[in-house]
Amino acid sequence: MSGATGLRERKKVRARQGILAAAHELFLSKSYEETTMEEIAERAEQAVGTLYNYFTSKGALLLALIVDADERYLREGQQLIAHPADLPEHALADLMVLATEHCVRELGKPIWRHVSATAVTNVGSAFGRQHALTTKKHEQLVVDMMRALQARGDIQHDVDPKDAAHFLFSMKSMLFINFVSDDAMTIEEHREQVRRGVRYFLDGIFSEAYQTEFKARLEV
């Protein structure tokens, strides 16, 4: 790569980063819906035409911000899997709540309400497909944590980590929607809800008497 080509590439990277930073600031200060591409271009000190050279729409800009935040979460999530908390319920809950913390810290609850609604109503769009891909990556982290806890001996080896993770992740996704829908709910309240859900799942809710009777039925 020549010096001139390298300089152009660095300028493109800086311009893209500047546009994303401007969009992020405006989305948080004004709201996603009220922010225009013209305002983003002005904040980034770029021509509107230049802005569209990098991002075809405001939705594409939001998607890029989500992908950037997601990459940071995935890195931190892998660290938690490599060194899980002593209690299995904390290890699983900490991983799932970390995703919520990243989402809200990076973009705030109002934007995630918009993201959730857009992903559901535009499943086949580029936005919907990327959201689905992101969701799969997050769920895979829960699968990986399940496997790490199995290897440590905390979870029975006959448990399918994919099935278990899918159930837990579905529960967490519903709790995430409840969290971003309630501006008064704190992250600690959300964390406790997730931990309770994980605890019920790991402990089971059947009585000891029922479990004894159920085992007896299997033996007949």
C-alpha positions as CSV (number, residue, x, y, z in Angstrom):
1,M,0.0,0.0,0.0
2,S,1.5,3.4,-1.1
3,G,1.7,6.3,1.3
4,A,-1.0,8.2,-0.6
5,T,-3.4,5.2,-0.5
6,G,-2.7,4.6,3.2
7,L,-3.5,8.3,4.0
8,R,-6.8,8.1,2.1
9,E,-7.8,5.0,4.0
10,R,-6.9,6.6,7.3
11,K,-9.0,9.6,6.4
12,K,-11.9,7.4,5.5
13,V,-11.7,5.6,8.8
14,R,-11.6,8.9,10.7
15,A,-14.5,10.3,8.7
16,R,-16.6,7.1,9.4
17,Q,-15.7,7.3,13.1
18,G,-16.6,11.0,13.2
19,I,-20.0,10.3,11.6
20,L,-20.7,7.4,14.0
21,A,-19.8,9.6,17.0
22,A,-22.0,12.4,15.8
23,A,-24.9,10.1,15.2
24,H,-24.4,8.5,18.6
25,E,-24.5,11.9,20.3
26,L,-27.6,13.1,18.5
27,F,-29.5,9.8,19.0
28,L,-28.9,10.1,22.7
29,S,-29.6,13.8,23.1
30,K,-32.5,14.2,20.7
31,S,-33.8,10.7,20.1
32,Y,-33.3,8.5,17.1
33,E,-36.7,9.5,15.5
34,E,-36.1,13.2,15.7
35,T,-32.5,13.2,14.4
36,T,-32.0,13.8,10.7
37,M,-29.2,12.9,8.4
38,E,-28.6,16.6,7.7
39,E,-28.0,17.2,11.5
40,I,-25.6,14.2,11.7
41,A,-23.7,15.5,8.7
42,E,-23.5,19.0,10.3
43,R,-22.3,17.6,13.6
44,A,-19.7,15.5,11.9
45,E,-18.6,18.4,9.7
46,Q,-19.3,16.5,6.6
47,A,-21.4,17.2,3.5
48,V,-24.7,15.3,3.4
49,G,-23.6,13.6,0.2
50,T,-20.4,12.4,1.9
51,L,-22.5,11.0,4.7
52,Y,-24.6,8.9,2.3
53,N,-21.3,7.6,0.8
54,Y,-20.7,5.9,4.1
55,F,-24.2,5.1,5.2
56,T,-27.2,4.7,3.0
57,S,-29.7,5.6,5.6
58,K,-30.2,6.5,9.3
59,G,-31.1,2.9,9.9
60,A,-27.7,1.8,8.5
61,L,-26.0,4.2,10.9
62,L,-27.9,2.8,13.9
63,L,-27.0,-0.7,12.7
64,A,-23.3,0.2,12.6
65,L,-23.5,1.5,16.1
66,I,-25.2,-1.7,17.3
67,V,-22.5,-3.8,15.6
68,D,-19.7,-1.8,17.1
69,A,-21.2,-2.2,20.6
70,D,-21.9,-5.9,20.0
71,E,-18.2,-6.5,19.2
72,R,-17.2,-5.0,22.6
73,Y,-19.8,-7.2,24.4
74,L,-18.7,-10.4,22.7
75,R,-15.1,-9.7,23.8
76,E,-16.1,-9.1,27.4
77,G,-18.4,-12.1,27.3
78,Q,-15.6,-14.4,26.3
79,Q,-13.6,-13.2,29.3
80,L,-16.5,-14.1,31.6
81,I,-16.7,-17.6,30.1
82,A,-13.0,-18.1,30.5
83,H,-13.3,-17.1,34.2
84,P,-16.9,-17.8,35.3
85,A,-18.2,-16.8,38.7
86,D,-18.1,-19.4,41.5
87,L,-21.9,-19.8,41.6
88,P,-23.4,-21.1,38.3
89,E,-26.5,-18.9,38.6
90,H,-24.2,-15.8,38.9
91,A,-22.0,-17.0,36.0
92,L,-25.0,-17.3,33.7
93,A,-26.8,-14.2,34.9
94,D,-23.7,-12.0,34.8
95,L,-23.1,-13.0,31.2
96,M,-26.7,-12.2,30.1
97,V,-26.9,-9.0,32.1
98,L,-23.6,-7.8,30.6
99,A,-25.4,-7.7,27.3
100,T,-28.1,-5.5,28.7
101,E,-25.5,-3.2,30.3
102,H,-23.8,-2.8,27.0
103,C,-27.0,-2.1,25.1
104,V,-28.3,0.5,27.6
105,R,-24.9,2.2,28.2
106,E,-24.2,2.5,24.5
107,L,-27.6,3.5,23.1
108,G,-30.1,3.9,25.9
109,K,-33.5,2.4,26.5
110,P,-35.6,4.5,24.0
111,I,-33.4,3.5,21.1
112,W,-33.6,-0.2,22.1
113,R,-37.4,0.1,22.1
114,H,-37.1,1.3,18.5
115,V,-34.6,-1.5,17.7
116,S,-36.8,-4.2,19.1
117,A,-39.9,-3.0,17.3
118,T,-38.1,-2.5,14.0
119,A,-36.5,-6.0,14.1
120,V,-39.9,-7.6,14.7
121,T,-41.7,-5.6,12.0
122,N,-38.9,-5.8,9.4
123,V,-37.7,-9.4,9.8
124,G,-36.5,-9.7,6.2
125,S,-34.8,-6.3,6.0
126,A,-31.0,-5.8,6.4
127,F,-31.7,-4.4,9.8
128,G,-33.8,-7.4,10.8
129,R,-31.3,-9.9,9.5
130,Q,-28.4,-8.2,11.3
131,H,-30.4,-8.1,14.5
132,A,-31.1,-11.8,14.2
133,L,-27.4,-12.5,13.6
134,T,-26.5,-10.5,16.7
135,T,-29.1,-12.4,18.7
136,K,-27.6,-15.7,17.6
137,K,-24.1,-14.6,18.7
138,H,-25.4,-13.6,22.1
139,E,-27.2,-16.9,22.5
140,Q,-24.1,-18.8,21.5
141,L,-22.2,-17.1,24.4
142,V,-24.8,-18.6,26.8
143,V,-24.2,-22.0,25.1
144,D,-20.4,-21.6,25.6
145,M,-21.0,-20.7,29.3
146,M,-23.2,-23.8,29.8
147,R,-20.4,-25.9,28.3
148,A,-17.8,-24.3,30.6
149,L,-20.0,-25.0,33.6
150,Q,-20.5,-28.6,32.5
151,A,-16.7,-29.0,32.2
152,R,-16.4,-27.6,35.7
153,G,-18.9,-30.2,37.0
154,D,-21.6,-27.6,37.9
155,I,-24.2,-28.8,35.4
156,Q,-25.2,-32.4,34.7
157,H,-23.3,-33.8,31.6
158,D,-26.5,-35.2,30.1
159,V,-28.0,-31.7,29.8
160,D,-28.0,-30.4,26.2
161,P,-26.2,-27.0,26.5
162,K,-27.9,-25.7,23.3
163,D,-31.4,-26.5,24.5
164,A,-30.7,-25.2,28.0
165,A,-29.1,-22.0,26.7
166,H,-32.0,-21.4,24.2
167,F,-34.5,-21.6,27.1
168,L,-32.5,-19.2,29.3
169,F,-31.8,-16.8,26.5
170,S,-35.5,-16.7,25.6
171,M,-36.3,-15.8,29.2
172,K,-33.6,-13.2,29.3
173,S,-34.8,-11.6,26.0
174,M,-38.3,-11.2,27.5
175,L,-36.9,-9.6,30.6
176,F,-34.8,-7.3,28.4
177,I,-37.9,-6.1,26.6
178,N,-39.5,-5.5,30.0
179,F,-36.4,-3.6,31.2
180,V,-36.2,-1.2,28.2
181,S,-39.9,-0.6,28.3
182,D,-39.7,0.7,31.9
183,D,-37.6,3.8,32.2
184,A,-37.8,3.5,36.0
185,M,-36.4,0.0,36.3
186,T,-32.7,-0.1,37.3
187,I,-30.1,-2.4,36.0
188,E,-29.8,-4.0,39.5
189,E,-33.5,-4.8,39.4
190,H,-33.1,-6.3,36.0
191,R,-30.1,-8.3,37.2
192,E,-32.1,-9.7,40.1
193,Q,-34.9,-10.8,37.8
194,V,-32.5,-12.6,35.5
195,R,-30.8,-14.3,38.5
196,R,-34.1,-15.5,39.9
197,G,-35.0,-16.9,36.5
198,V,-31.7,-18.7,36.2
199,R,-32.0,-20.0,39.8
200,Y,-35.5,-21.5,39.1
201,F,-34.1,-23.1,36.0
202,L,-31.1,-24.6,37.7
203,D,-32.8,-25.7,40.9
204,G,-36.1,-26.9,39.3
205,I,-39.5,-26.0,40.8
206,F,-40.8,-29.6,41.4
207,S,-41.1,-30.7,45.0
208,E,-38.9,-33.4,46.3
209,A,-42.0,-35.7,46.7
210,Y,-42.9,-35.2,43.1
211,Q,-39.4,-35.9,41.9
212,T,-39.3,-39.1,43.9
213,E,-42.7,-40.2,42.5
214,F,-41.7,-39.3,39.0
215,K,-38.5,-41.4,39.3
216,A,-40.6,-44.3,40.6
217,R,-42.9,-44.0,37.5
218,L,-39.9,-44.3,35.2
219,E,-38.7,-47.4,36.9
220,V,-42.1,-49.2,36.4
